[in-house]
């Protein structure tokens, strides 16, 4: 059953990327924040979504911002994301509950992050 009451994956991705840029510009440059502090603030800003699909999608975007292996917290972020996915019913359950267009984009990101084969 697809949830039409939430933001699309592309919208969430856009918002997260815009927020990351704003935090880099407004906080990191002025105060010397490192990448991990900026990313932590972005995660806090979008965290604790009431909709589990929205939370998982936001987690995927934030994990992508961390690059693959760029920071030590990545292992914890991957574990948390996998736990949320398992609680939801697995990747296939998630992908079947979103639109075909979203699933295609999300699947691409998941493969790029080596979260699915």
C-alpha positions in Angstrom: 0.0 0.0 0.0 1.6 3.2 -1.1 1.6 6.2 1.2 0.6 9.3 -0.7 0.5 11.5 2.4 4.2 11.8 2.7 6.9 13.6 0.8 8.5 11.8 -2.1 12.0 10.5 -1.9 13.3 13.2 -4.3 11.7 15.9 -2.2 13.3 14.6 1.0 16.6 14.2 -0.7 16.4 17.8 -2.0 15.5 19.1 1.5 18.3 17.2 3.2 20.9 18.4 0.6 19.7 22.0 1.0 19.9 21.8 4.8 23.4 20.2 4.6 24.5 23.1 2.3 23.0 25.7 4.6 24.6 24.2 7.7 28.0 24.1 5.9 27.6 27.7 4.8 26.1 29.1 8.0 27.8 27.0 10.7 30.8 25.1 9.5 32.5 28.0 7.7 31.8 30.5 10.6 32.4 28.3 13.5 34.8 25.6 12.2 32.4 22.7 12.4 33.7 19.4 10.9 31.7 17.3 8.5 30.5 15.0 11.3 29.0 17.9 13.2 27.2 19.2 10.2 25.9 15.8 9.3 24.8 15.2 12.9 22.9 18.4 12.8 21.2 17.5 9.5 20.3 14.1 10.9 18.9 15.7 14.0 16.9 18.2 11.9 15.2 15.3 9.9 15.4 12.6 12.5 12.6 11.0 14.4 10.1 11.1 11.5 6.7 9.8 12.4 6.5 7.9 9.2 9.0 5.0 9.0 9.4 5.2 5.2 10.3 8.9 5.5 12.8 8.1 8.3 14.4 5.4 6.2 14.7 7.5 3.1 16.2 10.4 5.2 18.7 7.9 6.7 19.7 6.8 3.2 20.4 10.4 2.0 22.4 11.2 5.2 24.4 8.0 4.8 25.1 9.1 1.2 26.4 12.4 2.4 28.8 10.6 4.6 30.4 9.0 1.6 31.4 5.4 1.7 33.8 5.1 4.6 34.6 8.8 5.1 33.9 8.9 8.8 34.0 6.4 11.6 30.3 6.8 12.6 29.3 5.3 9.3 29.2 1.8 10.7 26.7 2.9 13.4 24.6 4.7 10.8 24.5 1.6 8.6 23.5 -0.6 11.6 20.7 1.8 12.6 19.4 2.0 9.1 19.5 -1.8 8.7 17.6 -2.2 12.0 14.9 0.2 10.8 14.6 -1.7 7.5 14.4 -5.0 9.4 11.7 -3.6 11.6 9.8 -2.4 8.6 9.9 -5.8 7.0 13.0 -5.6 4.8 14.0 -3.8 1.7 11.5 -5.5 -0.6 8.7 -4.5 1.7 9.9 -0.9 1.7 10.3 -0.8 -2.1 6.9 -2.3 -2.7 5.3 0.4 -0.5 6.5 3.4 -2.5 5.8 4.5 -6.1 7.7 2.8 -8.9 9.6 6.1 -9.7 10.7 6.4 -6.0 11.6 2.8 -5.8 13.9 3.1 -8.9 15.7 6.1 -7.5 16.0 4.7 -4.0 17.2 1.3 -5.3 19.9 3.2 -7.2 21.1 4.9 -4.1 20.9 1.7 -2.0 23.1 -0.1 -4.6 25.5 2.8 -4.7 25.8 2.7 -0.9 26.2 -1.1 -1.1 23.2 -1.7 1.1 21.5 -4.0 -1.4 23.1 -6.2 -4.2 
